[in-house]
Amino acid sequence: MDTSRLLRTTGTVIAAAGLLLSGCTSGGLGDPGAAALSPSESGASSAQPSPDAAALRPYYAQKLTWRDCGVPGFQCSTMKAPLDYANPGSGQDVEIAVSRRTAAGPGKRLGSLVVNPGGPGGSGIGYLQAYAGIGYPAAVRARYDMVSFDPRGVERSSPVECLGGPAMDKYTQVDQTPDDPAERAKLVAAFKEFAQACEAKSGRVLPHVSTVDAARDMDLLRGVLGDEKLHYVGASYGTMLGATYADLFPDRVGRLVLDGAMDPSRPALEMNRDQTEGFETAFTSFAKDCAKQPDCPLGKGDPDAVADRLKELFRKLDAQPVATGDPNRPLGEALAATGVIAALYDEAAWPQLREALSSAMNGDGSGLLSLSDSYYEREADGTYANLMSANAAVNCIDQPAAFSGPEAVDRALPSFEKASPVFGAGLAWAALNCTYWPVKATGKARELTAKGAAPIVVVGTTRDPATPYKWAQALAGQLESGTLLTYDGDGHTAYGRGSECIDTAINRYLLEGKPPQDGKKC
């Protein structure tokens, strides 16, 4: 099984994690419409008219020059966007990488379908070329140009850069469940070092990589593609991006699918705790299944007993890491927990997780290390994609930090450990990363209503580990035109993951514009 592809194409959310992943206008086609929000305005419920709208017109008037990508069937281009939407006439730009696969027919072309895999920090282009552009239903690909982009700060689009490969290797191994003052100090120092590296290498873009900025880029992309409305499928964090777009530009909403939804009204602390609970729910599903399998390394019994055995493994690895084949990266508790969490995103990875856990219990940590590497997008040559760097940059500017310092984590630990006896402590400490971020948050938790938008389909999976089902319920309730589609199942996101009921409902919406009945369950 290619776990790297599996984890990258099911939509990733990393919430506000640290060491773990985590406008109303009536303008027409190509019109910049509601212009940029200043940082102080980014928490408002909708964009306000801007005196700088005229300065945005040249951006909407640009023509994309398409070229071969080196990937059969796909074309690539580069779009310019203002670095600072509050000052679009400054002459400072960012380059946004774009890719497409044109509609092949049969049937009338419906326009562009923009897709985003989540993160924040996931490469839309990688997702398009490896999955969506070839794996979405043939009927959808026949009628739409399949399009994606790397959001600003991500991979090919003015990427946020922080630690190099060897330093990232050390960062991912830092103990996330500190047992004494020395370990706490080491964890805090790691967060500070990471933040300082980001500022040193990417200080120009760090203040301008918010979800609001990316949503405005998405409207710019809609304009230069020549589409009157935005048709969009966003997974995981991509639902936050899509909902933000809809709230800014409700009159430009076409057919929007928000799969594995996030709740924009949840502050960072609550979001991290909710996600912790989600991973516990997913682990319970895994534990129940594992106990039925002859190769379950965690033994038989109820999920609590299985969880106790996993916690015992983590304790042993914390005290004495095991070999992985890489002398610089033994498997300690931090990498092991990340590997387990990675596999919980998709039940198809459960057999591999059982095998990796069994190996780790017998002194070979290479299997869990491989899962952890997939999560962090570490390549075999020791380099990392910028997923973790971009993830922190977006999360830490979108909302104020979850914690003011280690003492605040101490106070919250009981609630996190109640949410997940297995992962609670590690996920609580991971949320400390934004505390030391060099750029002040410009956004805040708030409801997104997208008043006046066309129907928007919000999809939730009942045992989703990364985006708990209650988030989908909340977002569908906030959006004035939201309609909730529920998948009763496991794994992260639902579209294209084997449910004929889900796929049929979404395909009909994308192809015919008919949303499923609100509350439909599959």
Secondary structure per residue as TSV (DSSP state, phi and psi in degrees):
chain	resnum	aa	ss	phi	psi
A	1	M	-	360.0	131.9
A	2	D	-	-84.9	88.1
A	3	T	H	-62.8	-34.1
A	4	S	H	-58.0	-47.4
A	5	R	H	-67.0	-41.1
A	6	L	H	-55.9	-50.7
A	7	L	H	-72.9	-27.3
A	8	R	H	-84.1	-18.8
A	9	T	H	-105.5	-1.2
A	10	T	S	-96.1	4.2
A	11	G	-	88.1	119.7
A	12	T	E	-112.9	136.2
A	13	V	E	-125.0	140.0
A	14	I	-	-126.4	15.1
A	15	A	T	41.7	-134.4
A	16	A	T	-107.6	40.0
A	17	A	-	-78.5	162.5
A	18	G	S	-109.3	-81.2
A	19	L	S	-77.4	-10.4
A	20	L	S	-118.2	146.4
A	21	L	-	-76.2	156.4
A	22	S	-	-177.0	360.0
A	23	G	-	360.0	126.3
A	24	C	-	-96.0	112.2
A	25	T	-	-141.4	170.4
A	26	S	-	-115.7	19.0
A	27	G	-	-63.9	152.5
A	28	G	-	-95.7	-162.3
A	29	L	T	-55.1	126.5
A	30	G	T	80.0	-6.4
A	31	D	-	-78.2	131.6
A	32	P	-	-62.3	-22.6
A	33	G	-	59.7	-136.3
A	34	A	S	-65.8	122.1
A	35	A	-	-84.6	-162.9
A	36	A	-	-66.8	151.0
A	37	L	-	-92.0	137.2
A	38	S	-	-73.1	161.0
A	39	P	G	-51.9	-36.7
A	40	S	G	-72.3	-19.4
A	41	E	G	-92.9	-9.9
A	42	S	T	-67.0	-12.7
A	43	G	T	-90.5	-0.8
A	44	A	S	-70.7	161.1
A	45	S	S	-76.9	-20.3
A	46	S	S	-155.2	162.1
A	47	A	-	-72.6	145.9
A	48	Q	-	-102.4	150.6
A	49	P	-	-55.2	142.0
A	50	S	-	-120.0	139.2
A	51	P	T	-67.8	-11.3
A	52	D	T	-94.9	10.9
A	53	A	H	-55.6	-37.7
A	54	A	H	-62.3	-32.7
A	55	A	H	-68.9	-18.9
A	56	L	H	-84.9	-17.7
A	57	R	H	-58.3	-39.6
A	58	P	H	-61.4	-30.9
A	59	Y	H	-68.4	-41.6
A	60	Y	H	-71.3	-21.9
A	61	A	H	-87.3	-8.0
A	62	Q	-	-65.3	151.7
A	63	K	-	-109.4	130.7
A	64	L	-	-79.5	134.9
A	65	T	-	-103.1	111.2
A	66	W	-	-88.1	141.4
A	67	R	E	-137.8	165.5
A	68	D	E	-67.5	138.5
A	69	C	-	-89.5	-15.1
A	70	G	S	88.3	0.2
A	71	V	S	-117.5	116.4
A	72	P	T	-51.7	131.0
A	73	G	T	91.3	-9.2
A	74	F	-	-115.3	147.0
A	75	Q	E	-117.4	155.3
A	76	C	E	-130.9	155.6
A	77	S	E	-155.3	176.4
A	78	T	E	-131.0	132.2
A	79	M	E	-114.3	137.5
A	80	K	E	-91.9	139.5
A	81	A	E	-136.1	150.8
A	82	P	E	-65.5	137.2
A	83	L	S	-57.3	-44.4
A	84	D	-	-123.3	109.0
A	85	Y	T	-67.5	-17.2
A	86	A	T	-76.4	-14.5
A	87	N	S	-143.1	63.6
A	88	P	G	-69.1	-13.2
A	89	G	G	-91.4	10.1
A	90	S	G	-73.3	-18.2
A	91	G	S	87.6	-3.1
A	92	Q	-	-93.4	124.7
A	93	D	E	-122.7	163.5
A	94	V	E	-119.6	152.3
A	95	E	E	-101.1	128.4
A	96	I	E	-109.3	117.4
A	97	A	E	-78.9	135.3
A	98	V	E	-130.3	146.8
A	99	S	E	-140.1	154.9
A	100	R	E	-149.8	159.0
A	101	R	E	-129.3	117.9
A	102	T	-	-71.8	151.6
A	103	A	-	-61.9	131.2
A	104	A	-	-98.8	-9.7
A	105	G	-	77.3	176.8
A	106	P	S	-78.3	170.8
A	107	G	S	101.6	159.3
A	108	K	-	-68.7	134.8
A	109	R	-	-65.3	134.7
A	110	L	-	-100.3	-5.6
A	111	G	E	119.5	-154.7
A	112	S	E	-98.9	143.9
A	113	L	E	-116.2	106.5
A	114	V	E	-85.0	134.7
A	115	V	E	-124.2	149.0
A	116	N	E	-141.4	132.7
A	117	P	-	-89.3	-9.6
A	118	G	E	108.8	-154.9
A	119	G	E	130.5	-101.1
A	120	P	T	-62.3	148.7
A	121	G	T	119.6	-9.8
A	122	G	-	-72.0	140.2
A	123	S	-	-77.7	116.0
A	124	G	H	-65.4	-35.9
A	125	I	H	-67.8	-43.6
A	126	G	H	-60.3	-41.5
A	127	Y	H	-64.3	-42.7
A	128	L	I	-63.5	-48.9
A	129	Q	I	-76.4	-28.8
A	130	A	I	-91.5	-21.8
A	131	Y	I	-139.9	-67.0
A	132	A	I	-61.1	-41.1
A	133	G	H	-71.5	-14.9
A	134	I	H	-123.5	-17.0
A	135	G	H	-109.3	-14.8
A	136	Y	S	-64.4	157.6
A	137	P	-	-52.4	139.5
A	138	A	H	-57.2	-36.6
A	139	A	H	-64.8	-34.1
A	140	V	H	-72.0	-44.9
A	141	R	H	-66.9	-24.5
A	142	A	H	-71.5	-30.7
A	143	R	H	-101.2	-18.7
A	144	Y	E	-118.4	145.5
A	145	D	E	-72.0	122.0
A	146	M	E	-83.9	123.2
A	147	V	E	-133.6	144.0
A	148	S	E	-151.3	172.7
A	149	F	E	-148.3	154.1
A	150	D	-	-85.0	116.0
A	151	P	-	-58.5	154.8
A	152	R	T	-51.5	135.9
A	153	G	T	91.8	-7.8
A	154	V	S	-110.7	126.7
A	155	E	T	44.1	-86.2
A	156	R	T	-95.1	-2.7
A	157	S	S	-115.6	88.4
A	158	S	S	42.6	61.2
A	159	P	-	-66.7	144.3
A	160	V	-	-73.2	128.9
A	161	E	-	-120.6	139.5
A	162	C	-	-131.6	-102.6
A	163	L	-	-86.2	145.5
A	164	G	-	-76.3	175.8
A	165	G	H	-53.9	-55.9
A	166	P	H	-60.3	-38.8
A	167	A	H	-68.5	-36.4
A	168	M	H	-65.8	-37.4
A	169	D	H	-56.7	-44.1
A	170	K	H	-67.7	-40.3
A	171	Y	H	-61.2	-42.1
A	172	T	H	-71.7	-14.1
A	173	Q	H	-96.3	-5.8
A	174	V	S	-63.0	135.9
A	175	D	-	-60.9	120.7
A	176	Q	S	-92.7	-1.9
A	177	T	S	-127.0	71.1
A	178	P	-	-61.3	135.5
A	179	D	-	-102.5	-12.5
A	180	D	S	-152.7	170.3
A	181	P	H	-56.9	-35.3
A	182	A	H	-65.5	-42.2
A	183	E	H	-69.3	-36.4
A	184	R	H	-61.8	-45.0
A	185	A	H	-63.3	-37.1
A	186	K	H	-66.9	-39.4
A	187	L	H	-66.0	-46.6
A	188	V	H	-60.8	-41.9
A	189	A	H	-62.1	-36.8
A	190	A	H	-65.3	-42.7
A	191	F	H	-63.2	-41.8
A	192	K	H	-65.8	-41.8
A	193	E	H	-62.4	-42.1
A	194	F	H	-61.3	-48.5
A	195	A	H	-63.1	-41.2
A	196	Q	H	-65.9	-37.6
A	197	A	H	-65.1	-39.7
A	198	C	H	-62.1	-44.2
A	199	E	H	-65.3	-41.4
A	200	A	H	-65.8	-38.2
A	201	K	H	-94.3	-23.3
A	202	S	H	-136.9	26.5
A	203	G	T	-58.2	-29.1
A	204	R	T	-65.1	-41.2
A	205	V	T	-94.8	-19.4
A	206	L	G	-53.0	-39.3
A	207	P	G	-74.0	-2.4
A	208	H	G	-129.8	33.3
A	209	V	-	-119.2	26.9
A	210	S	-	-70.5	165.9
A	211	T	H	-63.9	-34.2
A	212	V	H	-62.1	-43.8
A	213	D	H	-59.5	-45.6
A	214	A	H	-65.1	-36.5
A	215	A	H	-65.5	-37.4
A	216	R	H	-68.7	-35.6
A	217	D	H	-61.8	-36.8
A	218	M	H	-67.5	-33.7
A	219	D	H	-71.7	-35.8
A	220	L	H	-60.8	-43.1
A	221	L	H	-61.8	-44.1
A	222	R	H	-54.1	-44.1
A	223	G	H	-65.6	-46.3
A	224	V	H	-73.5	-20.9
A	225	L	H	-76.5	-14.1
A	226	G	T	85.9	21.3
A	227	D	-	-98.5	134.6
A	228	E	S	-74.4	-33.2
A	229	K	S	-125.6	155.3
A	230	L	E	-94.1	119.6
A	231	H	E	-101.1	133.6
A	232	Y	E	-154.7	140.2
A	233	V	E	-125.0	116.1
A	234	G	E	-117.6	133.5
A	235	A	E	-109.2	140.4
A	236	S	T	60.2	-124.8
A	237	Y	H	-55.6	-26.0
A	238	G	H	-58.4	-21.1
A	239	T	H	-73.6	-34.7
A	240	M	H	-64.8	-42.8
A	241	L	H	-63.1	-44.4
A	242	G	H	-66.9	-41.2
A	243	A	H	-67.2	-37.4
A	244	T	H	-63.1	-43.2
A	245	Y	H	-58.0	-48.2
A	246	A	H	-62.3	-35.4
A	247	D	H	-71.8	-33.2
A	248	L	H	-76.8	-39.5
A	249	F	-	-130.6	61.1
A	250	P	G	-61.0	-31.1
A	251	D	G	-75.6	-8.1
A	252	R	G	-107.1	8.3
A	253	V	E	-75.8	123.7
A	254	G	E	-97.0	-112.4
A	255	R	E	-106.0	107.8
A	256	L	E	-112.4	126.2
A	257	V	E	-115.3	123.4
A	258	L	E	-117.2	100.3
A	259	D	E	-108.3	122.6
A	260	G	S	77.7	57.3
A	261	A	-	-73.0	147.0
A	262	M	-	-100.4	158.2
A	263	D	-	-105.8	106.3
A	264	P	T	-69.4	-10.2
A	265	S	T	-87.2	-5.1
A	266	R	S	-88.6	122.3
A	267	P	-	-62.2	162.3
A	268	A	H	-55.9	-42.0
A	269	L	H	-61.6	-47.8
A	270	E	H	-67.0	-37.0
A	271	M	H	-63.7	-44.4
A	272	N	H	-64.3	-39.8
A	273	R	H	-68.2	-39.8
A	274	D	H	-60.0	-44.3
A	275	Q	H	-67.3	-35.6
A	276	T	H	-58.7	-43.9
A	277	E	H	-63.7	-36.7
A	278	G	H	-64.0	-41.5
A	279	F	H	-67.7	-33.1
A	280	E	H	-65.7	-41.2
A	281	T	H	-60.7	-44.7
A	282	A	H	-65.7	-39.8
A	283	F	H	-65.3	-37.0
A	284	T	H	-60.5	-40.4
A	285	S	H	-62.9	-44.0
A	286	F	H	-61.7	-44.1
A	287	A	H	-62.4	-42.3
A	288	K	H	-61.5	-42.4
A	289	D	H	-69.0	-42.6
A	290	C	H	-59.3	-42.5
A	291	A	T	-61.8	-19.7
A	292	K	T	-89.2	-12.3
A	293	Q	S	-93.1	142.3
A	294	P	T	-67.2	-20.6
A	295	D	T	-102.9	19.6
A	296	C	-	-69.9	115.3
A	297	P	T	-75.8	-12.1
A	298	L	T	-95.7	7.3
A	299	G	-	79.3	-172.7
A	300	K	S	-95.5	-175.4
A	301	G	S	106.6	-177.8
A	302	D	-	-75.7	168.3
A	303	P	H	-56.7	-32.3
A	304	D	H	-64.1	-40.2
A	305	A	H	-66.7	-40.8
A	306	V	H	-63.3	-42.2
A	307	A	H	-62.8	-39.7
A	308	D	H	-60.9	-37.9
A	309	R	H	-70.3	-34.0
A	310	L	H	-68.6	-41.6
A	311	K	H	-61.6	-37.2
A	312	E	H	-65.1	-40.1
A	313	L	H	-60.5	-44.8
A	314	F	H	-60.1	-41.0
A	315	R	H	-62.5	-42.2
A	316	K	H	-64.9	-40.9
A	317	L	H	-69.9	-30.4
A	318	D	H	-65.1	-40.1
A	319	A	H	-79.1	-36.8
A	320	Q	S	-148.3	94.9
A	321	P	-	-58.7	156.3
A	322	V	B	-111.2	161.1
A	323	A	-	-67.8	151.2
A	324	T	-	-126.9	-7.2
A	325	G	S	98.5	-13.1
A	326	D	-	-114.5	107.9
A	327	P	T	-61.7	-21.5
A	328	N	T	-87.7	-5.5
A	329	R	-	-139.0	69.0
A	330	P	-	-66.6	158.3
A	331	L	B	-86.3	104.7
A	332	G	-	-100.0	-173.0
A	333	E	H	-60.7	-40.7
A	334	A	H	-62.1	-51.4
A	335	L	H	-66.9	-35.3
A	336	A	H	-64.8	-45.4
A	337	A	H	-62.5	-39.8
A	338	T	H	-63.3	-41.3
A	339	G	H	-62.6	-41.5
A	340	V	H	-64.3	-46.9
A	341	I	H	-60.4	-39.4
A	342	A	H	-57.0	-43.3
A	343	A	H	-72.3	-19.4
A	344	L	T	-76.0	-10.6
A	345	Y	T	-67.4	-24.1
A	346	D	-	-148.4	125.5
A	347	E	G	-63.4	-18.8
A	348	A	G	-64.5	-19.0
A	349	A	G	-90.3	-2.4
A	350	W	H	-61.0	-42.4
A	351	P	H	-59.2	-40.1
A	352	Q	H	-65.7	-36.2
A	353	L	H	-65.6	-41.8
A	354	R	H	-59.2	-44.7
A	355	E	H	-64.2	-42.6
A	356	A	H	-65.7	-40.1
A	357	L	H	-65.2	-41.6
A	358	S	H	-61.0	-43.4
A	359	S	H	-63.8	-43.0
A	360	A	H	-62.7	-37.6
A	361	M	H	-67.1	-20.7
A	362	N	T	-105.5	19.9
A	363	G	T	91.2	7.7
A	364	D	-	-119.3	106.4
A	365	G	-	-93.3	9.5
A	366	S	H	-65.8	-32.2
A	367	G	H	-67.9	-46.6
A	368	L	H	-68.8	-33.2
A	369	L	H	-63.4	-39.6
A	370	S	H	-62.4	-42.8
A	371	L	H	-63.8	-42.6
A	372	S	H	-61.7	-41.8
A	373	D	H	-62.2	-38.0
A	374	S	H	-62.9	-39.9
A	375	Y	H	-64.3	-43.6
A	376	Y	H	-84.0	-3.7
A	377	E	T	57.0	50.3
A	378	R	B	-92.8	130.4
A	379	E	-	-87.6	166.3
A	380	A	T	-63.1	-25.9
A	381	D	T	-84.0	4.3
A	382	G	S	91.6	-0.1
A	383	T	-	-90.2	157.1
A	384	Y	B	-118.3	141.8
A	385	A	-	-64.6	167.0
A	386	N	S	-89.5	21.3
A	387	L	H	-51.5	-51.3
A	388	M	H	-68.0	-36.0
A	389	S	H	-67.0	-48.5
A	390	A	H	-66.2	-36.6
A	391	N	H	-59.3	-48.5
A	392	A	H	-64.2	-41.6
A	393	A	H	-61.5	-41.9
A	394	V	H	-73.0	-49.2
A	395	N	H	-60.8	-39.2
A	396	C	H	-77.3	-16.5
A	397	I	H	-96.8	-23.2
A	398	D	H	-73.5	-31.4
A	399	Q	S	-145.1	151.9
A	400	P	-	-58.6	152.8
A	401	A	-	-58.0	148.9
A	402	A	S	-65.7	-34.1
A	403	F	-	-131.0	148.5
A	404	S	S	-85.5	-16.4
A	405	G	S	171.0	-179.5
A	406	P	H	-57.4	-34.0
A	407	E	H	-64.0	-35.1
A	408	A	H	-67.7	-35.3
A	409	V	H	-62.7	-43.8
A	410	D	H	-54.0	-44.2
A	411	R	H	-67.1	-31.3
A	412	A	H	-88.6	-14.8
A	413	L	H	-53.5	-45.0
A	414	P	H	-57.2	-39.4
A	415	S	H	-70.9	-34.8
A	416	F	H	-69.8	-40.4
A	417	E	H	-71.2	-26.7
A	418	K	H	-70.3	-39.8
A	419	A	H	-64.9	-35.4
A	420	S	-	-153.1	102.2
A	421	P	T	-60.0	-26.0
A	422	V	T	-82.4	-49.3
A	423	F	T	-110.4	-6.2
A	424	G	H	-56.9	-49.3
A	425	A	H	-62.6	-45.9
A	426	G	H	-63.2	-41.1
A	427	L	H	-72.3	-31.3
A	428	A	H	-64.7	-49.5
A	429	W	H	-66.0	-32.7
A	430	A	H	-62.2	-29.3
A	431	A	T	-76.3	3.1
A	432	L	T	-80.4	-9.5
A	433	N	G	-60.8	-39.8
A	434	C	G	-71.3	-14.0
A	435	T	G	-58.1	-30.2
A	436	Y	G	-109.4	15.7
A	437	W	-	-69.9	140.7
A	438	P	S	-78.6	-10.6
A	439	V	S	-116.1	130.2
A	440	K	-	-69.0	140.5
A	441	A	-	-61.5	139.1
A	442	T	-	-107.6	-12.8
A	443	G	-	-111.0	-178.4
A	444	K	-	-157.7	163.3
A	445	A	-	-64.6	134.5
A	446	R	-	-164.1	154.6
A	447	E	-	-74.9	144.5
A	448	L	-	-113.9	122.3
A	449	T	-	-107.8	-27.1
A	450	A	-	48.2	51.0
A	451	K	T	-58.7	126.9
A	452	G	T	91.7	-1.8
A	453	A	-	-74.3	155.5
A	454	A	-	-64.7	166.0
A	455	P	-	-53.9	134.7
A	456	I	E	-119.6	128.4
A	457	V	E	-94.3	120.5
A	458	V	E	-107.9	126.2
A	459	V	E	-113.3	131.0
A	460	G	E	-129.2	141.7
A	461	T	E	-107.4	131.7
A	462	T	E	-64.4	-30.6
A	463	R	E	-120.6	39.8
A	464	D	-	-68.5	127.9
A	465	P	S	-75.3	-32.9
A	466	A	S	-99.7	-31.0
A	467	T	S	-126.9	90.7
A	468	P	-	-53.1	146.6
A	469	Y	H	-54.6	-35.1
A	470	K	H	-63.2	-23.2
A	471	W	H	-66.2	-41.9
A	472	A	H	-63.9	-41.6
A	473	Q	H	-59.8	-41.9
A	474	A	H	-67.3	-45.7
A	475	L	H	-65.0	-42.5
A	476	A	H	-61.0	-34.5
A	477	G	H	-74.0	-32.0
A	478	Q	H	-73.1	-44.2
A	479	L	S	-66.6	126.3
A	480	E	T	-57.6	-35.2
A	481	S	T	-110.1	18.9
A	482	G	E	-71.6	141.4
A	483	T	E	-129.8	130.0
A	484	L	E	-93.9	128.5
A	485	L	E	-118.2	123.2
A	486	T	E	-111.6	133.7
A	487	Y	E	-110.5	118.4
A	488	D	E	-85.2	94.2
A	489	G	E	-173.6	-169.4
A	490	D	E	-107.7	165.9
A	491	G	S	93.7	170.2
A	492	H	S	-99.0	120.2
A	493	T	-	74.7	168.6
A	494	A	-	-129.3	-34.0
A	495	Y	T	-67.8	131.0
A	496	G	T	74.1	20.7
A	497	R	T	-117.8	22.7
A	498	G	T	109.7	-7.7
A	499	S	-	-91.5	109.7
A	500	E	H	-62.5	-34.7
A	501	C	H	-63.0	-47.8
A	502	I	H	-63.8	-49.3
A	503	D	H	-62.8	-39.9
A	504	T	H	-63.8	-42.9
A	505	A	H	-64.7	-43.4
A	506	I	H	-72.0	-41.1
A	507	N	H	-61.2	-40.6
A	508	R	H	-62.9	-40.9
A	509	Y	H	-63.9	-46.1
A	510	L	H	-67.6	-35.3
A	511	L	H	-90.4	-32.7
A	512	E	H	-115.9	-9.6
A	513	G	-	77.0	15.8
A	514	K	-	-104.2	106.6
A	515	P	-	-71.3	153.3
A	516	P	-	-65.7	158.7
A	517	Q	-	-60.8	136.4
A	518	D	T	-57.1	128.5
A	519	G	T	93.3	1.7
A	520	K	E	-59.7	137.5
A	521	K	E	-121.9	142.5
A	522	C	-	-124.3	360.0
